[in-house]
Amino acid sequence: MTTVLTPFRRSETAGAWLMASAWAGYHAALWQGDPAASGFAEWLAEFWEPSLARPAGTPDARNPRAAGGRGIDWFEREGWVSGHIPGLDGGYLVARTLILDHPWMAGVAMAA
């Protein structure tokens, strides 16, 4: 038996996966006509950075139906989660701690 904790699979990209899950939930609620759905979009819009460079490599998570079918690619790097829409400059930049501590994450975690 070891006393060293083993991180759960993909824990280093949990923020990116949670953002992709939250966006998917928002999208479904929007299509179902839920008036509260706009709360997530308004929250996320606060984190748009017009000059944010897209990280190199493969996204950690993706929402293929977002942005009119262009998708949002989610990357998690050094405590930050960034979301990038292919073909657009900029992106969303959210601190991982804000994602993990946000109240709507309780619903996402329970659904997973």
MOPAC internal coordinates of N, CA, C and O (Angstrom, degrees):
PM7 1SCF
backbone

  N    0.0000 0     0.00 0     0.00 0    0    0    0
  C    1.4543 1     0.00 0     0.00 0    1    0    0
  C    1.5233 1   108.62 1     0.00 0    2    1    0
  O    1.2310 1   121.25 1   -37.66 1    3    2    1
  N    1.2974 1   115.21 1   142.34 1    3    2    1
  C    1.4499 1   120.43 1  -178.03 1    5    3    2
  C    1.5306 1   110.96 1  -112.31 1    6    5    3
  O    1.2310 1   120.76 1   -27.09 1    7    6    5
  N    1.3034 1   116.16 1   152.91 1    7    6    5
  C    1.4596 1   120.29 1   177.46 1    9    7    6
  C    1.5225 1   111.34 1  -101.30 1   10    9    7
  O    1.2310 1   120.58 1  -176.31 1   11   10    9
  N    1.3229 1   116.49 1     3.69 1   11   10    9
  C    1.4571 1   121.18 1   179.09 1   13   11   10
  C    1.5233 1   108.84 1   -87.84 1   14   13   11
  O    1.2310 1   121.24 1   -53.90 1   15   14   13
  N    1.3252 1   115.23 1   126.10 1   15   14   13
  C    1.4587 1   119.30 1   178.44 1   17   15   14
  C    1.5154 1   110.54 1   -73.56 1   18   17   15
  O    1.2310 1   120.81 1   -43.17 1   19   18   17
  N    1.2920 1   116.05 1   136.83 1   19   18   17
  C    1.4557 1   121.69 1   176.66 1   21   19   18
  C    1.5220 1   108.00 1  -102.58 1   22   21   19
  O    1.2310 1   120.04 1   -57.02 1   23   22   21
  N    1.3307 1   117.52 1   122.98 1   23   22   21
  C    1.4688 1   118.47 1   179.45 1   25   23   22
  C    1.5230 1   110.31 1   -64.80 1   26   25   23
  O    1.2310 1   120.91 1   -34.38 1   27   26   25
  N    1.3490 1   115.86 1   145.62 1   27   26   25
  C    1.4504 1   117.72 1   178.59 1   29   27   26
  C    1.5218 1   109.46 1   -69.03 1   30   29   27
  O    1.2310 1   120.99 1   -24.12 1   31   30   29
  N    1.2872 1   115.70 1   155.88 1   31   30   29
  C    1.4489 1   122.51 1  -176.96 1   33   31   30
  C    1.5241 1   110.98 1   -54.01 1   34   33   31
  O    1.2310 1   120.69 1   -49.92 1   35   34   33
  N    1.3070 1   116.28 1   130.08 1   35   34   33
  C    1.4638 1   125.14 1   178.08 1   37   35   34
  C    1.5216 1   113.76 1    66.07 1   38   37   35
  O    1.2310 1   119.56 1  -160.36 1   39   38   37
  N    1.3236 1   118.45 1    19.64 1   39   38   37
  C    1.4623 1   119.57 1   179.36 1   41   39   38
  C    1.5200 1   111.66 1   -62.18 1   42   41   39
  O    1.2310 1   120.32 1   150.85 1   43   42   41
  N    1.3248 1   117.00 1   -29.15 1   43   42   41
  C    1.4578 1   120.09 1  -179.83 1   45   43   42
  C    1.5255 1   112.20 1   -71.24 1   46   45   43
  O    1.2310 1   119.66 1   167.65 1   47   46   45
  N    1.3233 1   118.26 1   -12.35 1   47   46   45
  C    1.4611 1   121.58 1   177.52 1   49   47   46
  C    1.5291 1   112.02 1  -121.38 1   50   49   47
  O    1.2310 1   120.34 1  -160.01 1   51   50   49
  N    1.3249 1   116.96 1    19.99 1   51   50   49
  C    1.4687 1   120.95 1  -177.47 1   53   51   50
  C    1.5258 1   111.71 1   -59.97 1   54   53   51
  O    1.2310 1   119.94 1   141.97 1   55   54   53
  N    1.3270 1   117.73 1   -38.03 1   55   54   53
  C    1.4602 1   120.54 1  -179.92 1   57   55   54
  C    1.5183 1   112.10 1   -62.17 1   58   57   55
  O    1.2310 1   120.52 1   137.81 1   59   58   57
  N    1.3311 1   116.61 1   -42.19 1   59   58   57
  C    1.4695 1   120.56 1   178.84 1   61   59   58
  C    1.5241 1   110.66 1   -65.02 1   62   61   59
  O    1.2310 1   120.15 1   137.57 1   63   62   61
  N    1.3202 1   117.31 1   -42.43 1   63   62   61
  C    1.4664 1   121.05 1   178.81 1   65   63   62
  C    1.5226 1   111.18 1   -65.83 1   66   65   63
  O    1.2310 1   120.66 1   140.62 1   67   66   65
  N    1.3344 1   116.34 1   -39.38 1   67   66   65
  C    1.4637 1   119.49 1   178.38 1   69   67   66
  C    1.5289 1   111.32 1   -65.48 1   70   69   67
  O    1.2310 1   120.11 1   140.47 1   71   70   69
  N    1.3352 1   117.40 1   -39.53 1   71   70   69
  C    1.4644 1   119.59 1   178.03 1   73   71   70
  C    1.5315 1   110.38 1   -64.78 1   74   73   71
  O    1.2310 1   120.17 1   138.41 1   75   74   73
  N    1.3044 1   117.29 1   -41.59 1   75   74   73
  C    1.4679 1   120.24 1   178.32 1   77   75   74
  C    1.5322 1   110.11 1   -63.63 1   78   77   75
  O    1.2310 1   120.22 1   139.31 1   79   78   77
  N    1.3280 1   117.18 1   -40.69 1   79   78   77
  C    1.4713 1   120.88 1   178.48 1   81   79   78
  C    1.5202 1   111.09 1   -66.77 1   82   81   79
  O    1.2310 1   120.51 1   137.41 1   83   82   81
  N    1.3213 1   116.63 1   -42.59 1   83   82   81
  C    1.4597 1   120.58 1   179.56 1   85   83   82
  C    1.5265 1   110.58 1   -64.02 1   86   85   83
  O    1.2310 1   120.57 1   138.89 1   87   86   85
  N    1.3417 1   116.51 1   -41.11 1   87   86   85
  C    1.4595 1   119.32 1   179.10 1   89   87   86
  C    1.5275 1   110.19 1   -64.43 1   90   89   87
  O    1.2310 1   120.06 1   138.63 1   91   90   89
  N    1.3274 1   117.50 1   -41.37 1   91   90   89
  C    1.4632 1   121.00 1   178.79 1   93   91   90
  C    1.5320 1   110.51 1   -62.39 1   94   93   91
  O    1.2310 1   120.22 1   139.28 1   95   94   93
  N    1.3286 1   117.19 1   -40.72 1   95   94   93
  C    1.4587 1   120.96 1   177.15 1   97   95   94
  C    1.5165 1   111.98 1   -64.83 1   98   97   95
  O    1.2310 1   121.05 1   138.81 1   99   98   97
  N    1.3204 1   115.59 1   -41.19 1   99   98   97
  C    1.4661 1   120.81 1   176.73 1  101   99   98
  C    1.5249 1   110.09 1   -60.73 1  102  101   99
  O    1.2310 1   120.51 1   133.76 1  103  102  101
  N    1.3277 1   116.63 1   -46.24 1  103  102  101
  C    1.4654 1   121.84 1  -178.10 1  105  103  102
  C    1.5340 1   110.39 1   -61.37 1  106  105  103
  O    1.2310 1   120.39 1   135.84 1  107  106  105
  N    1.3303 1   116.85 1   -44.16 1  107  106  105
  C    1.4654 1   120.37 1   179.07 1  109  107  106
  C    1.5330 1   110.69 1   -64.13 1  110  109  107
  O    1.2310 1   120.18 1   136.57 1  111  110  109
  N    1.3339 1   117.25 1   -43.43 1  111  110  109
  C    1.4665 1   120.59 1   179.79 1  113  111  110
  C    1.5241 1   111.17 1   -64.28 1  114  113  111
  O    1.2310 1   120.58 1   142.62 1  115  114  113
  N    1.3094 1   116.50 1   -37.38 1  115  114  113
  C    1.4591 1   121.30 1   178.63 1  117  115  114
  C    1.5306 1   110.54 1   -62.41 1  118  117  115
  O    1.2310 1   120.57 1   134.13 1  119  118  117
  N    1.3305 1   116.51 1   -45.87 1  119  118  117
  C    1.4620 1   120.88 1   179.84 1  121  119  118
  C    1.5227 1   112.18 1   -67.59 1  122  121  119
  O    1.2310 1   120.51 1   154.28 1  123  122  121
  N    1.3265 1   116.64 1   -25.72 1  123  122  121
  C    1.4706 1   120.56 1   178.46 1  125  123  122
  C    1.5216 1   111.77 1   -85.32 1  126  125  123
  O    1.2310 1   120.50 1   178.50 1  127  126  125
  N    1.3319 1   116.64 1    -1.50 1  127  126  125
  C    1.4463 1   121.15 1   177.01 1  129  127  126
  C    1.5202 1   114.60 1    82.06 1  130  129  127
  O    1.2310 1   119.80 1  -161.39 1  131  130  129
  N    1.3090 1   117.99 1    18.61 1  131  130  129
  C    1.4638 1   121.60 1   179.44 1  133  131  130
  C    1.5286 1   109.64 1   -70.44 1  134  133  131
  O    1.2310 1   119.59 1   -63.20 1  135  134  133
  N    1.3351 1   118.39 1   116.80 1  135  134  133
  C    1.4681 1   120.24 1  -178.05 1  137  135  134
  C    1.5275 1   113.29 1   -66.11 1  138  137  135
  O    1.2310 1   119.74 1   159.49 1  139  138  137
  N    1.3085 1   118.11 1   -20.51 1  139  138  137
  C    1.4700 1   121.07 1   179.56 1  141  139  138
  C    1.5230 1   112.08 1   -78.81 1  142  141  139
  O    1.2310 1   119.71 1   169.89 1  143  142  141
  N    1.3228 1   118.15 1   -10.11 1  143  142  141
  C    1.4691 1   121.58 1  -176.81 1  145  143  142
  C    1.5179 1   112.01 1   -60.72 1  146  145  143
  O    1.2310 1   119.91 1   148.23 1  147  146  145
  N    1.2941 1   117.78 1   -31.77 1  147  146  145
  C    1.4598 1   120.10 1  -177.22 1  149  147  146
  C    1.5265 1   112.27 1   -65.26 1  150  149  147
  O    1.2310 1   119.43 1   160.45 1  151  150  149
  N    1.3171 1   118.70 1   -19.55 1  151  150  149
  C    1.4587 1   121.87 1   179.60 1  153  151  150
  C    1.5191 1   112.32 1   -58.60 1  154  153  151
  O    1.2310 1   120.03 1   138.99 1  155  154  153
  N    1.3271 1   117.55 1   -41.01 1  155  154  153
  C    1.4599 1   120.68 1   179.19 1  157  155  154
  C    1.5243 1   110.50 1   -66.70 1  158  157  155
  O    1.2310 1   120.22 1   135.39 1  159  158  157
  N    1.3314 1   117.19 1   -44.61 1  159  158  157
  C    1.4639 1   120.77 1  -179.47 1  161  159  158
  C    1.5274 1   111.15 1   -62.97 1  162  161  159
  O    1.2310 1   120.41 1   140.28 1  163  162  161
  N    1.3148 1   116.83 1   -39.72 1  163  162  161
  C    1.4648 1   120.41 1   178.35 1  165  163  162
  C    1.5330 1   110.96 1   -66.08 1  166  165  163
  O    1.2310 1   120.76 1   139.22 1  167  166  165
  N    1.3290 1   116.16 1   -40.78 1  167  166  165
  C    1.4657 1   120.85 1   177.90 1  169  167  166
  C    1.5245 1   109.73 1   -62.73 1  170  169  167
  O    1.2310 1   120.38 1   132.00 1  171  170  169
  N    1.3219 1   116.88 1   -48.00 1  171  170  169
  C    1.4606 1   121.23 1  -177.40 1  173  171  170
  C    1.5263 1   112.05 1   -64.76 1  174  173  171
  O    1.2310 1   120.20 1   142.59 1  175  174  173
  N    1.3163 1   117.22 1   -37.41 1  175  174  173
  C    1.4736 1   121.50 1  -179.00 1  177  175  174
  C    1.5273 1   112.29 1   -58.80 1  178  177  175
  O    1.2310 1   120.25 1   153.14 1  179  178  177
  N    1.3152 1   117.13 1   -26.86 1  179  178  177
  C    1.4694 1   121.05 1   178.86 1  181  179  178
  C    1.5344 1   112.60 1   -64.02 1  182  181  179
  O    1.2310 1   120.43 1   161.12 1  183  182  181
  N    1.3250 1   116.79 1   -18.88 1  183  182  181
  C    1.4586 1   121.07 1  -174.10 1  185  183  182
  C    1.5302 1   113.56 1  -103.84 1  186  185  183
  O    1.2310 1   120.12 1  -169.03 1  187  186  185
  N    1.3344 1   117.38 1    10.97 1  187  186  185
  C    1.4715 1   120.03 1   179.63 1  189  187  186
  C    1.5244 1   109.64 1   -71.26 1  190  189  187
  O    1.2310 1   121.17 1   -50.81 1  191  190  189
  N    1.3236 1   115.37 1   129.19 1  191  190  189
  C    1.4688 1   122.78 1   177.33 1  193  191  190
  C    1.5247 1   107.30 1  -119.66 1  194  193  191
  O    1.2310 1   119.26 1   -68.02 1  195  194  193
  N    1.3384 1   119.02 1   111.98 1  195  194  193
  C    1.4634 1   121.33 1  -173.81 1  197  195  194
  C    1.5240 1   115.08 1   -65.68 1  198  197  195
  O    1.2310 1   119.36 1   158.74 1  199  198  197
  N    1.3092 1   118.83 1   -21.26 1  199  198  197
  C    1.4704 1   119.65 1  -178.05 1  201  199  198
  C    1.5272 1   112.72 1  -114.36 1  202  201  199
  O    1.2310 1   119.92 1  -156.44 1  203  202  201
  N    1.3134 1   117.75 1    23.56 1  203  202  201
  C    1.4596 1   121.64 1  -178.86 1  205  203  202
  C    1.5313 1   110.70 1   -75.28 1  206  205  203
  O    1.2310 1   120.81 1   -57.43 1  207  206  205
  N    1.3118 1   116.07 1   122.57 1  207  206  205
  C    1.4688 1   120.81 1   179.60 1  209  207  206
  C    1.5293 1   110.26 1   -79.27 1  210  209  207
  O    1.2310 1   121.11 1   -37.10 1  211  210  209
  N    1.3090 1   115.49 1   142.90 1  211  210  209
  C    1.4627 1   121.85 1   177.59 1  213  211  210
  C    1.5227 1   108.87 1   -73.69 1  214  213  211
  O    1.2310 1   119.85 1   -48.50 1  215  214  213
  N    1.3360 1   117.89 1   131.50 1  215  214  213
  C    1.4734 1   120.12 1   177.66 1  217  215  214
  C    1.5282 1   111.12 1   -66.32 1  218  217  215
  O    1.2310 1   121.50 1   -23.99 1  219  218  217
  N    1.3170 1   114.73 1   156.01 1  219  218  217
  C    1.4660 1   120.02 1   175.28 1  221  219  218
  C    1.5253 1   109.01 1   -75.96 1  222  221  219
  O    1.2310 1   121.02 1   -23.52 1  223  222  221
  N    1.2847 1   115.66 1   156.48 1  223  222  221
  C    1.4585 1   120.77 1   174.89 1  225  223  222
  C    1.5167 1   113.60 1    98.34 1  226  225  223
  O    1.2310 1   122.09 1     5.93 1  227  226  225
  N    1.3073 1   113.60 1  -174.07 1  227  226  225
  C    1.4578 1   122.56 1  -177.71 1  229  227  226
  C    1.5295 1   110.27 1   -84.28 1  230  229  227
  O    1.2310 1   119.92 1   -41.32 1  231  230  229
  N    1.3381 1   117.75 1   138.68 1  231  230  229
  C    1.4672 1   119.35 1   177.48 1  233  231  230
  C    1.5296 1   111.24 1   -60.79 1  234  233  231
  O    1.2310 1   120.94 1   -29.55 1  235  234  233
  N    1.3324 1   115.82 1   150.45 1  235  234  233
  C    1.4604 1   120.94 1   177.70 1  237  235  234
  C    1.5243 1   111.42 1   -81.50 1  238  237  235
  O    1.2310 1   120.16 1   156.31 1  239  238  237
  N    1.3206 1   117.30 1   -23.69 1  239  238  237
  C    1.4612 1   123.36 1   177.09 1  241  239  238
  C    1.5231 1   107.16 1  -156.10 1  242  241  239
  O    1.2310 1   121.09 1   -16.83 1  243  242  241
  N    1.3494 1   115.53 1   163.17 1  243  242  241
  C    1.4661 1   118.66 1  -176.34 1  245  243  242
  C    1.5205 1   110.49 1  -151.02 1  246  245  243
  O    1.2310 1   121.08 1   -36.30 1  247  246  245
  N    1.3278 1   115.54 1   143.70 1  247  246  245
  C    1.4619 1   123.04 1   170.24 1  249  247  246
  C    1.5242 1   107.29 1  -113.01 1  250  249  247
  O    1.2310 1   119.64 1   -83.37 1  251  250  249
  N    1.3266 1   118.29 1    96.63 1  251  250  249
  C    1.4639 1   120.42 1  -173.66 1  253  251  250
  C    1.5196 1   114.73 1   -68.13 1  254  253  251
  O    1.2310 1   119.05 1   155.89 1  255  254  253
  N    1.3258 1   119.42 1   -24.11 1  255  254  253
  C    1.4749 1   121.16 1  -176.95 1  257  255  254
  C    1.5204 1   113.47 1   -90.84 1  258  257  255
  O    1.2310 1   120.15 1   174.16 1  259  258  257
  N    1.2988 1   117.33 1    -5.84 1  259  258  257
  C    1.4786 1   120.74 1  -176.64 1  261  259  258
  C    1.5192 1   110.94 1   -70.35 1  262  261  259
  O    1.2310 1   121.17 1   -17.05 1  263  262  261
  N    1.3192 1   115.36 1   162.95 1  263  262  261
  C    1.4685 1   123.57 1   172.79 1  265  263  262
  C    1.5209 1   112.57 1    51.63 1  266  265  263
  O    1.2310 1   120.83 1  -129.82 1  267  266  265
  N    1.3080 1   116.02 1    50.18 1  267  266  265
  C    1.4577 1   120.33 1   176.42 1  269  267  266
  C    1.5191 1   113.79 1    64.60 1  270  269  267
  O    1.2310 1   120.00 1  -149.89 1  271  270  269
  N    1.3196 1   117.61 1    30.11 1  271  270  269
  C    1.4581 1   122.15 1   179.07 1  273  271  270
  C    1.5208 1   114.51 1    92.91 1  274  273  271
  O    1.2310 1   119.86 1   174.97 1  275  274  273
  N    1.3252 1   117.87 1    -5.03 1  275  274  273
  C    1.4764 1   119.88 1   176.72 1  277  275  274
  C    1.5187 1   111.34 1   -77.14 1  278  277  275
  O    1.2310 1   120.78 1   152.48 1  279  278  277
  N    1.3221 1   116.11 1   -27.52 1  279  278  277
  C    1.4553 1   121.25 1   178.00 1  281  279  278
  C    1.5255 1   113.00 1    88.14 1  282  281  279
  O    1.2310 1   121.68 1   -13.15 1  283  282  281
  N    1.3140 1   114.39 1   166.85 1  283  282  281
  C    1.4605 1   121.96 1   170.80 1  285  283  282
  C    1.5188 1   106.31 1  -124.08 1  286  285  283
  O    1.2310 1   120.88 1   -54.89 1  287  286  285
  N    1.3208 1   115.92 1   125.11 1  287  286  285
  C    1.4584 1   122.11 1   175.68 1  289  287  286
  C    1.5210 1   107.83 1   -96.93 1  290  289  287
  O    1.2310 1   120.49 1   -53.69 1  291  290  289
  N    1.3413 1   116.67 1   126.31 1  291  290  289
  C    1.4628 1   122.03 1  -178.20 1  293  291  290
  C    1.5240 1   110.08 1  -106.21 1  294  293  291
  O    1.2310 1   121.07 1   -50.12 1  295  294  293
  N    1.3071 1   115.55 1   129.88 1  295  294  293
  C    1.4659 1   122.87 1   179.26 1  297  295  294
  C    1.5294 1   108.69 1  -122.13 1  298  297  295
  O    1.2310 1   120.52 1   -36.66 1  299  298  297
  N    1.3105 1   116.61 1   143.34 1  299  298  297
  C    1.4567 1   120.41 1   174.80 1  301  299  298
  C    1.5182 1   108.64 1  -121.57 1  302  301  299
  O    1.2310 1   120.99 1   -60.57 1  303  302  301
  N    1.3268 1   115.70 1   119.43 1  303  302  301
  C    1.4590 1   121.95 1  -177.53 1  305  303  302
  C    1.5250 1   109.78 1  -141.45 1  306  305  303
  O    1.2310 1   120.40 1   -54.54 1  307  306  305
  N    1.3199 1   116.84 1   125.46 1  307  306  305
  C    1.4685 1   123.95 1   170.25 1  309  307  306
  C    1.5269 1   113.52 1    49.05 1  310  309  307
  O    1.2310 1   120.08 1  -132.83 1  311  310  309
  N    1.3239 1   117.46 1    47.17 1  311  310  309
  C    1.4577 1   121.21 1   176.18 1  313  311  310
  C    1.5178 1   115.44 1    85.17 1  314  313  311
  O    1.2310 1   120.27 1  -175.38 1  315  314  313
  N    1.3132 1   117.08 1     4.62 1  315  314  313
  C    1.4658 1   121.74 1  -179.95 1  317  315  314
  C    1.5176 1   110.20 1  -124.51 1  318  317  315
  O    1.2310 1   120.73 1   -33.79 1  319  318  317
  N    1.3200 1   116.21 1   146.21 1  319  318  317
  C    1.4645 1   122.21 1   173.44 1  321  319  318
  C    1.5228 1   106.66 1  -115.70 1  322  321  319
  O    1.2310 1   121.15 1   -50.99 1  323  322  321
  N    1.3248 1   115.41 1   129.01 1  323  322  321
  C    1.4598 1   119.51 1   177.77 1  325  323  322
  C    1.5229 1   109.47 1  -122.41 1  326  325  323
  O    1.2310 1   121.54 1   -37.95 1  327  326  325
  N    1.3173 1   114.65 1   142.05 1  327  326  325
  C    1.4564 1   121.45 1   178.24 1  329  327  326
  C    1.5178 1   109.20 1  -117.64 1  330  329  327
  O    1.2310 1   120.89 1   -50.50 1  331  330  329
  N    1.3344 1   115.90 1   129.50 1  331  330  329
  C    1.4620 1   120.88 1  -174.87 1  333  331  330
  C    1.5233 1   110.37 1  -128.40 1  334  333  331
  O    1.2310 1   121.46 1   -46.39 1  335  334  333
  N    1.3196 1   114.80 1   133.61 1  335  334  333
  C    1.4558 1   121.80 1   177.09 1  337  335  334
  C    1.5214 1   107.08 1   -97.84 1  338  337  335
  O    1.2310 1   120.04 1   -61.19 1  339  338  337
  N    1.3365 1   117.53 1   118.81 1  339  338  337
  C    1.4623 1   119.57 1  -179.89 1  341  339  338
  C    1.5298 1   111.55 1   -54.57 1  342  341  339
  O    1.2310 1   121.43 1   -47.18 1  343  342  341
  N    1.3276 1   114.87 1   132.82 1  343  342  341
  C    1.4510 1   121.42 1   178.95 1  345  343  342
  C    1.5234 1   114.68 1    91.45 1  346  345  343
  O    1.2310 1   119.88 1   173.80 1  347  346  345
  N    1.3236 1   117.84 1    -6.20 1  347  346  345
  C    1.4653 1   121.05 1   177.93 1  349  347  346
  C    1.5253 1   109.99 1  -114.08 1  350  349  347
  O    1.2310 1   120.86 1   -37.09 1  351  350  349
  N    1.3196 1   115.96 1   142.91 1  351  350  349
  C    1.4554 1   120.18 1   171.76 1  353  351  350
  C    1.5288 1   108.05 1   -76.41 1  354  353  351
  O    1.2310 1   120.78 1   -29.61 1  355  354  353
  N    1.3226 1   116.11 1   150.39 1  355  354  353
  C    1.4542 1   120.58 1   177.29 1  357  355  354
  C    1.5127 1   112.12 1    87.89 1  358  357  355
  O    1.2310 1   121.74 1     7.70 1  359  358  357
  N    1.3161 1   114.28 1  -172.30 1  359  358  357
  C    1.4514 1   120.33 1  -179.70 1  361  359  358
  C    1.5209 1   110.56 1   173.36 1  362  361  359
  O    1.2310 1   121.22 1    -2.80 1  363  362  361
  N    1.3129 1   115.26 1   177.20 1  363  362  361
  C    1.4586 1   121.70 1   176.76 1  365  363  362
  C    1.5280 1   108.00 1   -88.49 1  366  365  363
  O    1.2310 1   120.24 1   -42.89 1  367  366  365
  N    1.3200 1   117.15 1   137.11 1  367  366  365
  C    1.4576 1   121.75 1   178.14 1  369  367  366
  C    1.5231 1   108.19 1  -130.67 1  370  369  367
  O    1.2310 1   121.09 1   -68.97 1  371  370  369
  N    1.3383 1   115.52 1   111.03 1  371  370  369
  C    1.4614 1   122.07 1  -174.36 1  373  371  370
  C    1.5257 1   108.86 1  -126.34 1  374  373  371
  O    1.2310 1   120.45 1   -47.85 1  375  374  373
  N    1.3133 1   116.74 1   132.15 1  375  374  373
  C    1.4636 1   120.44 1   175.02 1  377  375  374
  C    1.5283 1   109.24 1   -64.98 1  378  377  375
  O    1.2310 1   120.56 1   -44.05 1  379  378  377
  N    1.3108 1   116.53 1   135.95 1  379  378  377
  C    1.4691 1   121.60 1  -178.32 1  381  379  378
  C    1.5243 1   111.28 1   -55.35 1  382  381  379
  O    1.2310 1   120.22 1   141.12 1  383  382  381
  N    1.3257 1   117.19 1   -38.88 1  383  382  381
  C    1.4651 1   119.97 1  -178.59 1  385  383  382
  C    1.5230 1   111.86 1   -63.90 1  386  385  383
  O    1.2310 1   119.79 1   146.04 1  387  386  385
  N    1.3303 1   118.01 1   -33.96 1  387  386  385
  C    1.4656 1   120.11 1   176.80 1  389  387  386
  C    1.5180 1   111.63 1   -65.36 1  390  389  387
  O    1.2310 1   120.81 1   145.30 1  391  390  389
  N    1.3137 1   116.05 1   -34.70 1  391  390  389
  C    1.4673 1   120.69 1   179.88 1  393  391  390
  C    1.5222 1   109.92 1   -70.86 1  394  393  391
  O    1.2310 1   120.58 1   131.17 1  395  394  393
  N    1.3114 1   116.50 1   -48.83 1  395  394  393
  C    1.4627 1   120.41 1  -176.17 1  397  395  394
  C    1.5208 1   112.67 1   -67.94 1  398  397  395
  O    1.2310 1   120.03 1   152.88 1  399  398  397
  N    1.3358 1   117.54 1   -27.12 1  399  398  397
  C    1.4618 1   121.68 1  -178.03 1  401  399  398
  C    1.5300 1   114.13 1   -97.20 1  402  401  399
  O    1.2310 1   119.73 1   177.15 1  403  402  401
  N    1.3201 1   118.13 1    -2.85 1  403  402  401
  C    1.4609 1   120.31 1  -175.95 1  405  403  402
  C    1.5290 1   110.50 1   -72.89 1  406  405  403
  O    1.2310 1   119.49 1   -40.04 1  407  406  405
  N    1.3443 1   118.58 1   139.96 1  407  406  405
  C    1.4705 1   121.11 1  -176.98 1  409  407  406
  C    1.5259 1   115.05 1   -57.69 1  410  409  407
  O    1.2310 1   119.05 1   145.51 1  411  410  409
  N    1.3428 1   119.41 1   -34.49 1  411  410  409
  C    1.4570 1   119.42 1  -178.66 1  413  411  410
  C    1.5138 1   112.26 1   -69.75 1  414  413  411
  O    1.2310 1   119.76 1   166.29 1  415  414  413
  N    1.3395 1   118.07 1   -13.71 1  415  414  413
  C    1.4607 1   119.57 1   178.27 1  417  415  414
  C    1.5237 1   112.20 1   -69.57 1  418  417  415
  O    1.2310 1   119.48 1   155.09 1  419  418  417
  N    1.3155 1   118.60 1   -24.91 1  419  418  417
  C    1.4623 1   120.25 1   177.60 1  421  419  418
  C    1.5263 1   109.93 1   -60.32 1  422  421  419
  O    1.2310 1   120.31 1   138.95 1  423  422  421
  N    1.3228 1   117.02 1   -41.05 1  423  422  421
  C    1.4657 1   120.75 1   177.72 1  425  423  422
  C    1.5145 1   112.64 1   -68.48 1  426  425  423
  O    1.2310 1   120.19 1   142.36 1  427  426  425
  N    1.3261 1   117.25 1   -37.64 1  427  426  425
  C    1.4625 1   121.40 1   178.71 1  429  427  426
  C    1.5155 1   109.54 1   -67.12 1  430  429  427
  O    1.2310 1   120.20 1   135.16 1  431  430  429
  N    1.3436 1   117.23 1   -44.84 1  431  430  429
  C    1.4670 1   121.18 1  -178.68 1  433  431  430
  C    1.5181 1   110.83 1   -63.53 1  434  433  431
  O    1.2310 1   119.58 1   141.98 1  435  434  433
  N    1.3167 1   118.40 1   -38.02 1  435  434  433
  C    1.4607 1   121.14 1  -179.68 1  437  435  434
  C    1.5230 1   111.04 1   -69.64 1  438  437  435
  O    1.2310 1   120.15 1   148.07 1  439  438  437
  N    1.3244 1   117.32 1   -31.93 1  439  438  437
  C    1.4574 1   121.02 1  -179.28 1  441  439  438
  C    1.5152 1   111.77 1   -76.31 1  442  441  439
  O    1.2310 1   119.89 1   155.58 1  443  442  441
  N    1.3164 1   117.82 1   -24.42 1  443  442  441
  C    1.4726 1   121.47 1  -176.07 1  445  443  442
  C    1.5082 1   112.48 1   -73.97 1  446  445  443
  O    1.2310 1   120.10 1   180.00 1  447  446  445

